[in-house]
Each structure stands twice: as structure tokens, then as C-alpha cells.
Amino acid sequence: GLSQYSSDPRTEWDLSAYSTREQVLEAMRNLRYKGGNTFTGLALTHVLEQNLKPDAGARLEAEKLVILLTDGKSQDDANLAAQTLKNLGIEIFAIGVKNADEAELRQVASEPLERTVYNVLDFPLLSSLVGKLTRVLCTRIKERSHKETTDTAVNTGPQLSPTDLKISAVTSKGMHLAWSPPLRPPKKYRVVYYPSKGGTPKEVVLEGAVSSLQLSNLTSHTEYLVSVIPVYDTAVGDGLRGVTSTLPLSSPRSLRVSELSHNSLRLSWKAAQGATHYLVLCSAAPDGAED
């Protein structure tokens, strides 16, 4: 599977899209490069929520590997998102090109760093990594697949996934989330929310017994994407997703002009709820405009 990202991650194809090497190579040849910002944390969250799901081709019993390729320093908190993936047993390999931040690559990648962190000076030099990276990846998959485990794969669906996300009490600064828990209560919930037009994702971690959350300190008149993800010891259930816009800030109303003189006038209006100050702008009307 492959996703590109800037301020808005985009899935190019899912794990289940192609079944032969030739199909993957053809898809790569047709890939259009996506320029823009570097919101690596948002991209890693996208991979977890969208690409590592059963309906996208991920198998619960299979090893999960994420290869991050970046040419810059992240503009959001990549470490927090990466830690979430690593806590779920997902292994991250970090490859930097040109202006990538070496310290950030080492923070994001899984241990041991000598096998999971790579950095090259320019894109053509990536070809020099292919052979080594292929051997390392294959070796890691074999090592992890051969480890004995007592955990059994569980089915997704109602057993692992919450349902019926309700967003209510929406104001200019907040909203209330509530959902119906899955049949098997999760260990924790991850609630991730961020503006749909790009912005730093924020995350709240709740205990599995909780099924509601009040979001506050939001930006007014802004569309937010919200995800509620159940986390188990050995799996991640399908997340709930919702989109809601916060209300605009209230405006002053009923502007009135009185007490006119040759060099002054008085203004009055009905107050705007929650306003602490007002900015009054005044300029002469252009010639010919109505007084």
C-alpha cells in the first residue's frame, strides 16, 4: 500500500489493490508526485486509521511495517503519532532525503535504529538503499513471524468496533462526542481531531470504559475531522469518523448612528455574546458614495 502526504494525506492504493509485482511497478510509474507541507504526524495517523485496516487489505495476523520517506522536518508532532503505531506493534523504518531531520528520523523509527534509519543526500541515491533495505525488511518479517505468540487473531466488526458516533452541543469553541462501545470493551480509545483544511492533529487517550468526550479550545467557524479508535492489546478495531464545523463567533447586531455633528457621531449596537473587546474602524466614504 502507498500513501502520499503534505498537509492532507492521500491514499494512492491500498494493501489489497494489487496482487503482482508488475501491477505495483506500473502503479509506481503512473504516480504523480504530491508537493506541499510536511505534516508527518498527520500522515502516520492516516496510515493507522485508513491503511492498516482489514477493509484496506491489512490482515490482523500479518506483521505490520511502515516505511516513512521524507525530505523535510515535520511541521507537527511526528513522534507522538509514531509512538502510537509502535505501541501497537507496528514497526517503522524512516528514510530521509535532502533536508530531513536526522534526530526526528531516529525518534520516529523503531529499534534497533542501525537497521531502521537511513539518510541520503538526494533522491537518485535512494536506489543505493534498495538492496540493503530489502534484505533488512525480509529478515525482520521472518524474525517476527517465527516468534511464538499466545495471542489469537480476533474478528473486527461489532465485537471490536464502536458504533453510532454522535456529535452534539456544538459551539464556536467546542463540541461533545459520544458513541456506543463495542461488544468487547477496548483497553483504550484514541480520539484524534484536526481541521479538515490542514492543521496539527491533537489526540486524547481515554480508558476503555469511557464512551464520551468534550472537546474544547477549538477554532471557531472551522470544519473538524474526528476519529475514535479502539485499541486492544493485540489489535486495533475499526475507528468511527465524523465531520462537524464549529459555529462562527457571534456578531454585534443592530448598529445605530446618532448624535451627528460636523466632526463626530455616536455609534451603538447590541452586544456580541462572549466578546471582550470591540475594534471600530472608520473611514471617509469615497466621492460619490451615499453618505
C-alpha positions in Angstrom: 0.0 0.0 0.0 1.1 3.6 -0.6 0.1 7.0 0.7 1.5 10.4 -0.1 1.2 13.4 2.2 1.6 17.1 2.6 -0.9 18.9 4.8 -3.5 16.3 3.7 -2.5 12.7 3.4 -3.8 10.8 0.3 -4.0 7.1 -0.2 -2.7 6.1 -3.6 -3.5 2.4 -3.3 -4.5 0.0 -0.5 -2.7 -3.2 0.5 -5.4 -5.1 -1.3 -5.2 -3.2 -4.6 -2.6 -5.2 -6.4 -1.5 -8.8 -6.3 1.5 -8.9 -8.6 4.9 -7.2 -8.7 4.2 -5.9 -12.3 1.0 -4.2 -11.1 2.8 -2.4 -8.3 5.6 -1.3 -10.6 3.0 0.0 -13.2 1.2 1.9 -10.4 4.6 3.5 -9.4 5.3 4.6 -12.9 1.9 6.3 -13.0 2.3 8.0 -9.6 2.1 11.8 -9.6 4.4 13.5 -7.0 2.5 15.4 -4.3 4.3 18.6 -3.2 3.4 20.8 -0.2 3.9 20.8 3.5 5.4 18.2 5.8 2.8 17.0 8.3 4.4 13.7 9.1 2.4 13.1 12.3 -0.9 13.5 10.4 0.4 11.1 7.7 1.3 8.4 10.3 -2.1 8.8 11.8 -3.7 8.5 8.4 -1.8 5.2 7.8 -3.0 3.8 11.1 -6.6 4.9 10.6 -7.0 4.3 6.9 -4.3 1.9 5.5 -3.8 -0.6 8.3 -7.4 -1.7 8.4 -8.9 -5.1 7.3 -11.1 -3.4 4.8 -8.0 -1.9 3.2 -6.3 -5.3 3.0 -4.5 -5.5 6.3 -4.5 -8.9 8.0 -4.5 -8.9 11.8 -2.2 -11.9 11.9 0.4 -10.3 9.5 3.4 -8.3 10.5 2.8 -4.5 10.1 5.6 -2.5 8.6 5.5 1.2 7.7 8.3 2.8 5.6 8.4 6.6 6.0 10.1 8.5 3.2 10.5 12.3 3.9 12.6 15.1 2.7 12.0 17.6 5.4 11.3 18.3 9.1 7.8 17.6 10.2 5.5 20.6 10.9 3.6 18.7 13.5 4.3 16.2 16.3 5.5 13.1 14.4 6.9 11.5 17.5 3.5 11.2 19.2 1.9 9.6 16.2 4.9 7.3 15.7 4.8 6.2 19.3 1.1 5.3 18.9 2.0 3.0 16.0 4.9 1.4 17.8 2.8 0.8 20.9 0.5 -1.3 18.7 3.4 -3.4 17.4 3.8 -1.6 14.1 7.4 -1.3 13.0 8.6 2.0 11.4 11.5 2.4 9.1 12.5 6.1 8.5 14.3 7.2 5.3 15.4 10.8 5.0 16.3 12.6 1.8 18.0 16.1 1.4 16.7 18.3 4.3 15.3 15.5 6.5 15.9 15.9 10.2 18.2 13.1 11.4 17.2 13.5 15.0 13.5 13.3 14.1 14.1 10.2 11.9 15.7 8.5 14.9 12.8 9.5 17.2 10.2 8.1 14.8 11.9 4.9 13.8 11.7 1.6 15.7 14.6 0.0 17.5 17.3 -1.1 16.6 18.0 2.3 14.8 21.0 1.0 12.9 18.6 -1.2 10.9 15.6 1.2 10.7 17.1 4.7 9.9 18.6 5.7 6.6 19.5 9.1 5.2 20.7 10.1 1.7 21.7 13.4 0.2 19.4 13.3 -2.9 16.6 11.3 -4.4 18.7 9.5 -7.0 20.8 8.0 -4.2 17.7 6.2 -2.9 18.5 3.4 -5.4 21.6 2.6 -3.3 19.4 1.6 -0.4 17.1 -0.8 -2.2 19.2 -4.0 -1.8 20.1 -3.5 1.8 16.6 -2.3 2.8 15.0 -5.3 1.1 17.2 -7.7 3.0 16.6 -6.0 6.3 12.8 -5.9 5.8 12.6 -9.6 4.8 14.8 -10.6 7.7 12.6 -8.6 10.2 9.4 -10.2 8.9 10.9 -13.7 9.2 12.2 -13.0 12.7 8.9 -11.6 13.9 6.8 -14.2 12.2 8.7 -17.0 13.8 8.3 -15.7 17.3 5.9 -17.8 19.4 2.8 -16.0 20.4 -0.2 -16.9 22.5 -2.4 -14.2 21.1 -5.0 -15.2 18.6 -6.4 -13.0 15.9 -9.9 -11.7 16.5 -12.5 -10.6 14.1 -13.3 -7.0 13.6 -16.8 -5.7 13.3 -19.3 -5.1 16.2 -17.1 -7.1 18.6 -14.1 -4.7 18.3 -15.6 -1.6 16.8 -17.6 1.2 18.4 -20.7 2.4 16.6 -23.1 5.4 16.4 -20.9 8.4 16.8 -22.9 11.4 17.9 -21.6 14.9 17.9 -23.7 17.4 19.8 -23.6 20.7 21.8 -21.5 22.3 19.1 -20.4 25.8 19.9 -17.8 28.2 18.4 -15.1 26.7 20.7 -16.2 23.1 21.5 -18.3 20.0 20.8 -19.4 16.9 22.7 -18.7 13.4 21.3 -20.4 10.2 22.4 -20.5 6.7 20.9 -21.8 3.2 21.6 -19.0 0.9 22.8 -18.2 -2.4 21.0 -19.3 -5.8 22.4 -15.7 -6.3 23.7 -14.6 -3.3 25.6 -11.2 -1.9 24.4 -8.2 -1.2 26.6 -8.2 2.4 25.5 -9.7 4.8 22.9 -7.6 7.2 20.8 -9.6 10.3 19.9 -7.8 12.3 17.1 -9.2 15.6 15.8 -7.9 18.2 13.4 -9.1 20.9 11.0 -10.0 19.4 7.6 -8.1 22.0 5.7 -4.8 21.2 7.4 -3.6 21.6 10.9 -1.8 19.9 13.7 -3.8 16.8 14.8 -4.5 16.6 18.5 -5.0 13.4 20.4 -6.8 12.4 23.6 -6.4 8.9 25.1 -9.3 7.6 27.1 -9.8 4.5 29.2 -11.9 1.8 27.5 -14.7 2.2 30.0 -15.4 5.8 28.8 -17.5 6.4 25.7 -17.8 10.2 25.6 -15.6 13.3 25.4 -15.9 17.0 25.5 -13.6 18.8 23.0 -12.8 22.4 23.9 -10.4 25.2 22.8 -11.3 24.7 19.2 -11.1 27.3 16.4 -14.4 29.0 15.6 -16.1 28.5 12.2 -13.8 25.6 11.3 -14.6 22.1 9.9 -13.1 19.4 12.1 -12.4 15.7 11.3 -12.8 13.5 14.3 -11.7 9.8 14.7 -12.5 7.5 17.6 -10.2 4.4 17.5 -10.5 1.5 19.9 -7.1 0.0 21.0 -6.7 -3.6 22.2 -3.7 -5.5 23.5 -3.2 -7.3 20.2 -5.4 -5.4 17.6 -6.9 -2.1 16.6 -10.6 -2.0 15.9 -12.2 0.0 13.1 -12.5 3.6 14.1 -15.5 5.9 14.0 -15.2 9.0 11.9 -17.2 12.2 11.9 -17.0 15.7 10.4 -18.5 18.8 12.1 -18.0 22.6 11.8 -17.8 24.8 14.9 -20.1 27.8 14.9 -18.9 31.2 13.9 -18.3 33.7 16.7 -21.4 35.8 17.5 -21.5 39.2 15.9 -22.7 42.6 17.2 -26.1 43.5 15.8 -28.3 46.5 15.2 -25.7 49.1 14.6 -27.2 52.6 15.0 -25.7 56.1 14.4 -26.8 59.1 16.4 -25.8 62.5 17.7 -24.3 63.6 14.4 -22.2 66.8 14.3 -19.7 68.3 11.8 -16.9 66.2 13.2 -18.4 63.4 15.4 -21.1 60.8 15.7 -22.2 58.2 18.2 -22.4 54.5 17.5 -24.4 51.9 19.5 -25.1 48.2 18.9 -26.4 45.1 20.6 -23.5 43.2 22.3 -21.9 40.1 20.8 -22.1 37.2 23.3 -18.6 36.4 24.7 -16.9 39.4 23.2 -14.3 41.0 25.5 -13.3 43.9 23.2 -14.5 45.6 20.0 -12.5 47.1 17.2 -14.2 50.0 15.5 -12.9 51.0 12.0 -14.0 54.3 10.5 -13.0 55.8 7.1 -14.4 58.5 4.8 -16.8 57.3 2.2 -15.4 57.7 -1.4 -16.5 60.6 -3.5 -20.0 60.0 -4.9 -20.9 57.3 -2.4 -24.0 57.5 -0.3 -23.4 59.5 2.9 
